Amino acid sequence: MADLPPYILRRQRLPPLWNYEKLFFDGDEFYADILQSIDKAQNIITVEMYIFAQDPLGQRFYLALEKAALRGVTVYLLVDGVGSHGFIQFLHTIDLHPNFKVKVYNPHPWTYSQFQLIDVVSSLQTFFKQLIGVNRRNHRKIITIDETISYTGSFNITTDHSKEFKQDEAWHDIGIKLQGWITPLFILSLMKHWGLKAFYMYRRKSIKKRFVRFNHPDIRLNQNFRLRRSLYKDFIKRLKKSKKRIWLVTGYFQPKRSIIKSLKAAAKRGVDVRILLSTKSDVFYYSLLQTYYHFELLEAGVKIFEFDPSIIHAKNYFIDDWITVGSTNLNYRSFMHDLEVDIRIQHPQNKKLLEKNFQDQEAASTPLSFEQLNQRPWWKTIASRLIFLFRYWN
């Protein structure tokens, strides 16, 4: 896809965060663009990633980051303790360059050899501290280059999203490249979870008197519980005020009851409500779990489509003309526990590209009907109800 011309955002109540955006629907194109930017980096690279896999693509990225560190670029890599556990084990076997700085967000307690005979009490304290935080994950996928270029969306660093490695089974995702003031804001956000000292040092050195606000209307960056709650309420408010359409694309569908009620109410008042899901899932029980609300949604007039060719992992939401892409799923985990990021699309051409992408995937999907649901084996119905009891952790 050719680069789009810069799109100067309409002035709002708050300053715009970027003046350029480019969408990617192909993982290999997205990764190639990022690696090219990494190779050109001169000052600082930050990577905040849920899954940084220990696979051929992960090694390709690791070598590119290591090469950047060797030529003097400061690299910050923040990976999730659960999503990137294999890569974390690999990092323990090597010596990193001083410019290559790594931190693990909430490492789970069984990743490391915590128990040392010489300090059993300290090891137990660490173990239980990590056990308490095991349900809080960093689900973001953000890469920044030289405080000018940002990449985000739903692509992790893993071969699952790459046709080079997975061919037709590559997951369907959406990535976005941005340029502008949003990049230092992403870095500041990472530093907030790196450590207070790093946060205040970066803010004093690079942000200075520039505008800083994590709850800007064009970016959904849930830094803390208060923001998570605020963004959830905003999402519900938009659903309730929708007039024309609600189109939802998500890889993991198990929303809170208030979202289900809002979707049913919207469909009953004539809003075009469509939900695009995957028949397959990388989480073995989700194909069962996400069927829990299907009957009552269909009864209310909501249209549900299941995509079979491969896994849809994208998180793309349309509420009238408000369109977002990012990492937030429609489940308890994204709204209650995890760090997420979503971008409100600004460029008119990109809005049309996302609409076409939705329509193309819908055309390749199977619309669900009551007849199909009634033909499901009885054990699947029971299994979905049992799994639903544990929705808080999913």
C-alpha positions as a printed NumPy array, in Angstrom:
array([[  0.   ,   0.   ,   0.   ],
       [  1.438,   3.375,  -1.026],
       [  1.998,   5.976,   1.655],
       [ -0.968,   8.234,   2.212],
       [ -0.397,  11.982,   2.035],
       [ -0.279,  13.7  ,   5.416],
       [ -3.749,  14.461,   6.712],
       [ -3.936,  17.603,   8.81 ],
       [ -6.427,  16.898,  11.552],
       [ -9.359,  19.17 ,  12.214],
       [ -8.644,  21.328,  15.253],
       [-10.567,  20.097,  18.248],
       [-10.892,  21.193,  21.831],
       [ -7.546,  19.483,  22.403],
       [ -4.438,  19.605,  20.174],
       [ -4.184,  16.822,  17.541],
       [ -1.741,  14.026,  18.345],
       [ -0.641,  13.133,  14.815],
       [ -0.769,  14.412,  11.242],
       [ -0.09 ,  11.177,   9.365],
       [ -1.601,   7.702,   9.525],
       [ -1.192,   4.597,   7.397],
       [ -3.066,   1.306,   7.769],
       [ -1.692,  -2.21 ,   7.311],
       [ -3.815,  -5.322,   6.8  ],
       [ -0.89 ,  -7.556,   5.869],
       [  1.458,  -8.651,   8.647],
       [  4.506,  -9.041,   6.422],
       [  4.134,  -5.49 ,   5.059],
       [  3.685,  -4.163,   8.59 ],
       [  6.764,  -5.971,   9.931],
       [  8.877,  -4.947,   6.92 ],
       [  8.008,  -1.29 ,   7.475],
       [  8.882,  -1.509,  11.181],
       [ 12.194,  -3.286,  10.539],
       [ 13.111,  -0.681,   7.952],
       [ 12.433,   2.079,  10.502],
       [ 14.469,   0.216,  13.139],
       [ 17.408,  -0.002,  10.745],
       [ 17.239,   3.78 ,  10.23 ],
       [ 16.842,   4.677,  13.918],
       [ 19.461,   7.024,  15.353],
       [ 18.464,   7.828,  18.929],
       [ 15.795,   5.782,  20.71 ],
       [ 13.566,   2.779,  20.043],
       [ 10.827,   1.589,  22.399],
       [  8.946,  -1.694,  22.123],
       [  5.951,  -2.438,  24.348],
       [  4.685,  -5.872,  23.334],
       [  2.327,  -8.494,  24.71 ],
       [  3.749, -11.376,  22.647],
       [  7.384, -11.149,  21.588],
       [  7.751, -14.748,  20.467],
       [ 10.873, -16.883,  20.508],
       [ 10.346, -17.887,  16.874],
       [ 11.962, -16.909,  13.531],
       [ 10.151, -13.559,  13.389],
       [ 10.932, -12.788,  17.014],
       [ 14.595, -13.541,  16.379],
       [ 14.55 , -11.293,  13.316],
       [ 13.269,  -8.417,  15.446],
       [ 15.642,  -9.172,  18.303],
       [ 18.657,  -9.095,  15.948],
       [ 17.461,  -5.788,  14.427],
       [ 17.112,  -4.262,  17.911],
       [ 20.49 ,  -5.634,  18.978],
       [ 22.094,  -4.168,  15.848],
       [ 20.525,  -0.782,  16.665],
       [ 21.869,  -0.955,  20.229],
       [ 25.372,  -1.755,  18.936],
       [ 25.417,   1.39 ,  16.798],
       [ 24.461,   3.57 ,  19.783],
       [ 20.654,   3.623,  19.749],
       [ 19.003,   3.284,  23.168],
       [ 16.494,   0.422,  23.052],
       [ 13.738,  -0.038,  25.638],
       [ 11.926,  -3.383,  25.445],
       [  8.937,  -3.926,  27.762],
       [  7.396,  -7.387,  27.322],
       [  4.558,  -9.083,  29.137],
       [  5.443, -11.814,  31.612],
       [  2.802, -14.223,  30.303],
       [  2.558, -13.369,  26.611],
       [  6.341, -13.359,  26.057],
       [  7.418, -16.088,  28.504],
       [  9.418, -18.051,  25.887],
       [ 11.358, -14.982,  24.773],
       [ 12.019, -14.039,  28.407],
       [ 13.649, -17.419,  28.971],
       [ 15.852, -16.78 ,  25.931],
       [ 16.934, -13.399,  27.331],
       [ 18.178, -15.125,  30.478],
       [ 20.684, -17.083,  28.373],
       [ 22.429, -14.105,  26.73 ],
       [ 24.312, -10.934,  27.649],
       [ 22.555,  -7.783,  26.481],
       [ 24.381,  -4.674,  25.292],
       [ 24.195,  -1.773,  27.823],
       [ 22.099,   0.196,  25.318],
       [ 19.572,  -2.66 ,  25.186],
       [ 17.326,  -2.271,  28.24 ],
       [ 14.686,  -4.922,  29.021],
       [ 11.896,  -5.113,  31.576],
       [  9.17 ,  -7.681,  32.145],
       [  5.665,  -6.502,  33.008],
       [  4.226,  -8.64 ,  35.815],
       [  6.32 , -11.824,  35.342],
       [  4.302, -14.85 ,  36.357],
       [  5.717, -16.674,  39.386],
       [  6.535, -19.98 ,  37.667],
       [  8.691, -18.441,  34.925],
       [ 11.854, -18.187,  36.958],
       [ 13.739, -20.237,  39.528],
       [ 12.488, -18.156,  42.418],
       [ 13.38 , -20.441,  45.287],
       [ 16.933, -20.155,  46.542],
       [ 17.898, -22.05 ,  49.69 ],
       [ 19.91 , -19.085,  50.951],
       [ 16.881, -16.758,  50.93 ],
       [ 13.669, -18.76 ,  51.07 ],
       [ 11.636, -15.97 ,  52.707],
       [ 12.55 , -13.418,  50.042],
       [ 11.791, -15.921,  47.297],
       [  8.381, -16.693,  48.769],
       [  7.595, -12.974,  49.018],
       [  8.486, -12.509,  45.355],
       [  6.442, -15.567,  44.395],
       [  3.256, -14.389,  46.122],
       [  3.687, -10.806,  44.914],
       [  3.847, -12.04 ,  41.331],
       [  0.954, -14.428,  41.93 ],
       [ -1.263, -11.523,  43.019],
       [ -0.478,  -9.618,  39.813],
       [ -0.762, -12.576,  37.445],
       [ -4.176, -11.495,  36.154],
       [ -2.952,  -8.015,  35.165],
       [ -1.296,  -8.082,  31.756],
       [  0.19 ,  -5.596,  29.302],
       [ -1.734,  -6.417,  26.119],
       [ -0.432,  -3.464,  24.107],
       [  1.549,  -3.653,  20.886],
       [  3.418,  -0.342,  20.468],
       [  6.752,   0.401,  18.768],
       [  8.258,   3.893,  18.515],
       [ 11.245,   5.132,  16.535],
       [ 13.268,   8.281,  17.328],
       [ 10.308,  10.061,  18.985],
       [  8.733,  10.636,  15.559],
       [  7.23 ,   7.358,  14.269],
       [  4.807,   5.034,  16.061],
       [  3.352,   1.638,  15.196],
       [  0.431,   0.014,  16.987],
       [ -2.637,  -2.135,  16.375],
       [ -3.257,  -5.839,  16.996],
       [ -0.061,  -7.352,  15.537],
       [  2.188,  -9.076,  18.069],
       [  5.738, -10.042,  17.121],
       [  5.07 , -13.646,  16.176],
       [  4.875, -15.724,  12.994],
       [  1.138, -16.25 ,  13.634],
       [  0.454, -12.999,  11.766],
       [  2.837, -13.664,   8.856],
       [  1.947, -15.26 ,   5.523],
       [  5.667, -15.857,   5.013],
       [  5.501, -18.497,   7.759],
       [  1.797, -19.414,   8.051],
       [  0.583, -18.917,   4.458],
       [ -3.243, -18.862,   4.343],
       [ -3.487, -19.599,   8.075],
       [ -1.954, -16.246,   9.029],
       [ -4.191, -14.34 ,  11.429],
       [ -6.172, -11.33 ,  10.213],
       [ -5.073,  -8.149,  11.972],
       [ -4.856,  -4.399,  11.517],
       [ -1.797,  -2.246,  12.168],
       [ -1.334,   1.496,  11.966],
       [  1.66 ,   3.774,  11.516],
       [  1.483,   7.289,  12.965],
       [  3.725,  10.338,  12.958],
       [  3.482,  13.286,  15.283],
       [  3.255,  14.223,  18.94 ],
       [  1.688,  10.867,  19.788],
       [  5.135,   9.203,  19.673],
       [  6.637,  10.981,  22.729],
       [  3.308,  10.346,  24.47 ],
       [  3.662,   6.602,  23.785],
       [  7.209,   6.702,  25.156],
       [  6.042,   8.543,  28.274],
       [  3.341,   5.911,  28.701],
       [  5.93 ,   3.13 ,  28.547],
       [  8.153,   4.946,  31.045],
       [  5.242,   5.129,  33.474],
       [  5.358,   1.333,  33.678],
       [  9.146,   1.179,  33.476],
       [  9.586,   3.117,  36.699],
       [  8.765,   6.463,  38.3  ],
       [ 12.345,   7.725,  37.953],
       [ 12.429,   6.945,  34.217],
       [  8.976,   8.518,  33.804],
       [  9.872,  11.825,  35.423],
       [ 13.291,  11.983,  33.758],
       [ 11.806,  11.514,  30.289],
       [  9.004,  13.951,  31.016],
       [ 11.435,  16.613,  32.224],
       [ 13.938,  16.047,  29.399],
       [ 11.744,  15.462,  26.338],
       [  8.194,  16.543,  27.131],
       [  8.929,  19.818,  28.936],
       [  5.993,  22.172,  28.447],
       [  4.336,  20.224,  25.668],
       [  0.744,  19.114,  26.065],
       [  0.401,  15.881,  28.061],
       [ -2.886,  14.038,  28.494],
       [ -3.378,  10.274,  28.347],
       [ -7.163,  10.552,  27.954],
       [ -7.135,  12.512,  24.704],
       [-10.341,  11.774,  22.725],
       [ -8.383,  10.371,  19.757],
       [ -6.444,   7.769,  21.743],
       [ -7.677,   5.232,  24.275],
       [ -4.686,   4.592,  26.533],
       [ -5.914,   2.969,  29.762],
       [ -3.027,   3.789,  32.072],
       [ -4.824,   3.004,  35.335],
       [ -8.091,   1.793,  36.821],
       [ -9.659,   5.255,  36.648],
       [ -8.946,   5.578,  32.936],
       [-10.066,   1.999,  32.285],
       [-13.371,   2.78 ,  33.964],
       [-13.724,   6.084,  32.124],
       [-13.032,   4.527,  28.718],
       [-15.518,   1.735,  29.383],
       [-18.233,   4.231,  30.294],
       [-17.414,   6.234,  27.158],
       [-17.765,   3.092,  25.016],
       [-21.176,   2.313,  26.56 ],
       [-22.265,   5.921,  26.038],
       [-21.345,   5.752,  22.355],
       [-23.274,   2.493,  21.923],
       [-26.353,   4.036,  23.545],
       [-26.181,   7.169,  21.382],
       [-25.529,   5.338,  18.087],
       [-27.946,   6.166,  15.285],
       [-26.844,   4.339,  12.128],
       [-24.403,   1.49 ,  12.711],
       [-22.445,  -0.552,  15.199],
       [-19.958,  -2.874,  13.49 ],
       [-17.68 ,  -4.837,  15.792],
       [-14.669,  -6.971,  14.881],
       [-12.982,  -8.795,  17.743],
       [-11.007, -11.958,  18.263],
       [-12.362, -12.512,  21.779],
       [-16.023, -11.775,  22.456],
       [-17.241, -12.074,  26.045],
       [-18.351,  -8.559,  26.997],
       [-19.831,  -7.34 ,  30.221],
       [-23.597,  -7.42 ,  30.512],
       [-23.961,  -3.663,  29.999],
       [-22.482,  -3.956,  26.492],
       [-24.887,  -6.779,  25.607],
       [-27.833,  -4.668,  26.789],
       [-26.615,  -1.677,  24.782],
       [-26.205,  -3.766,  21.604],
       [-29.698,  -5.261,  21.962],
       [-31.249,  -1.846,  22.592],
       [-29.474,  -0.361,  19.568],
       [-30.659,  -3.164,  17.274],
       [-34.247,  -2.789,  18.509],
       [-34.263,   0.938,  17.706],
       [-33.117,   0.255,  14.133],
       [-29.328,   0.601,  14.325],
       [-27.417,  -1.73 ,  11.981],
       [-25.605,  -3.914,  14.549],
       [-23.158,  -6.489,  13.187],
       [-20.592,  -8.577,  15.047],
       [-17.795, -10.298,  13.128],
       [-16.142, -13.166,  15.008],
       [-13.823, -16.065,  14.251],
       [-14.978, -19.647,  14.087],
       [-11.46 , -20.611,  15.176],
       [ -9.491, -19.247,  18.109],
       [ -5.967, -19.591,  19.458],
       [ -7.544, -19.876,  22.934],
       [ -9.144, -23.317,  22.738],
       [-12.253, -22.548,  24.809],
       [-13.123, -19.158,  23.315],
       [-15.018, -20.591,  20.359],
       [-17.386, -22.012,  22.995],
       [-17.329, -19.082,  25.419],
       [-18.263, -16.435,  22.849],
       [-21.491, -18.264,  21.936],
       [-23.028, -17.621,  25.363],
       [-24.956, -14.493,  24.29 ],
       [-25.694, -15.504,  20.692],
       [-29.351, -16.461,  21.171],
       [-30.466, -13.265,  22.862],
       [-28.448, -11.072,  20.48 ],
       [-30.044, -12.723,  17.44 ],
       [-33.49 , -12.357,  19.023],
       [-32.875,  -8.603,  19.369],
       [-31.946,  -8.287,  15.693],
       [-28.167,  -8.269,  15.998],
       [-26.399,  -9.864,  13.011],
       [-23.545, -12.22 ,  13.9  ],
       [-21.023, -13.53 ,  11.374],
       [-18.396, -16.229,  11.867],
       [-15.22 , -16.06 ,   9.798],
       [-13.814, -19.51 ,   9.007],
       [-10.793, -19.171,   6.644],
       [ -8.424, -18.288,   9.515],
       [ -8.351, -16.49 ,  12.855],
       [ -9.55 , -12.901,  13.065],
       [ -7.395, -11.289,  15.738],
       [ -8.122,  -7.633,  14.839],
       [ -9.936,  -5.258,  17.179],
       [-11.836,  -2.827,  14.953],
       [-14.965,  -0.97 ,  16.095],
       [-17.385,   1.227,  14.143],
       [-19.973,   3.298,  16.005],
       [-21.492,   5.591,  13.39 ],
       [-18.48 ,   7.606,  12.116],
       [-16.346,   6.866,  15.209],
       [-13.892,   4.145,  14.146],
       [-11.051,   2.643,  16.179],
       [ -8.313,   0.07 ,  15.719],
       [ -6.048,  -1.216,  18.452],
       [ -5.583,  -3.973,  21.019],
       [ -8.8  ,  -3.9  ,  23.087],
       [-11.008,  -6.98 ,  22.866],
       [-14.656,  -7.089,  23.869],
       [-14.07 ,  -9.113,  27.009],
       [-13.631,  -8.642,  30.739],
       [ -9.846,  -8.805,  30.521],
       [ -9.43 ,  -5.832,  28.18 ],
       [-11.837,  -3.539,  30.013],
       [-10.949,  -4.511,  33.586],
       [ -7.421,  -5.905,  33.866],
       [ -5.093,  -5.291,  30.936],
       [ -3.184,  -2.316,  29.582],
       [ -4.574,  -1.564,  26.114],
       [ -4.33 ,   1.042,  23.379],
       [ -6.743,   2.059,  20.617],
       [ -6.531,   4.741,  17.982],
       [ -9.454,   6.737,  16.626],
       [ -9.066,   6.78 ,  12.848],
       [ -8.978,  10.282,  11.341],
       [ -8.136,   9.989,   7.662],
       [-11.279,   9.673,   5.462],
       [ -9.494,   7.306,   3.082],
       [ -8.523,   5.03 ,   5.966],
       [-12.122,   4.933,   7.168],
       [-13.155,   3.705,   3.735],
       [-10.379,   1.086,   3.737],
       [-11.597,  -0.234,   7.099],
       [-15.191,  -0.349,   5.87 ],
       [-14.107,  -2.332,   2.814],
       [-12.031,  -4.681,   4.952],
       [-15.048,  -5.337,   7.198],
       [-17.343,  -5.944,   4.224],
       [-14.838,  -8.272,   2.536],
       [-14.465, -10.355,   5.693],
       [-18.215, -10.391,   6.227],
       [-18.689, -11.685,   2.673],
       [-16.283, -14.557,   3.476],
       [-18.132, -15.363,   6.712],
       [-21.183, -17.407,   7.631],
       [-24.172, -15.503,   9.067],
       [-25.441, -17.235,  12.188],
       [-29.087, -18.31 ,  12.451],
       [-31.314, -19.804,  15.123],
       [-31.351, -23.048,  13.164],
       [-27.557, -23.318,  13.335],
       [-27.506, -22.578,  17.059],
       [-30.209, -25.172,  17.733],
       [-28.16 , -27.79 ,  15.88 ],
       [-25.165, -27.383,  18.174],
       [-24.319, -30.455,  20.245],
       [-25.789, -30.255,  23.751],
       [-22.371, -30.541,  25.342],
       [-21.213, -27.312,  23.662],
       [-24.108, -25.422,  25.238],
       [-23.278, -26.813,  28.665],
       [-19.541, -26.16 ,  28.172],
       [-20.149, -22.514,  27.213],
       [-22.218, -22.   ,  30.386],
       [-19.572, -23.594,  32.578],
       [-16.748, -21.56 ,  31.034],
       [-18.885, -18.427,  31.392],
       [-18.603, -18.765,  35.169],
       [-14.912, -17.844,  34.831],
       [-15.475, -14.854,  32.516],
       [-13.774, -12.461,  34.98 ],
       [-10.395, -14.047,  34.084],
       [-11.009, -14.115,  30.308]])
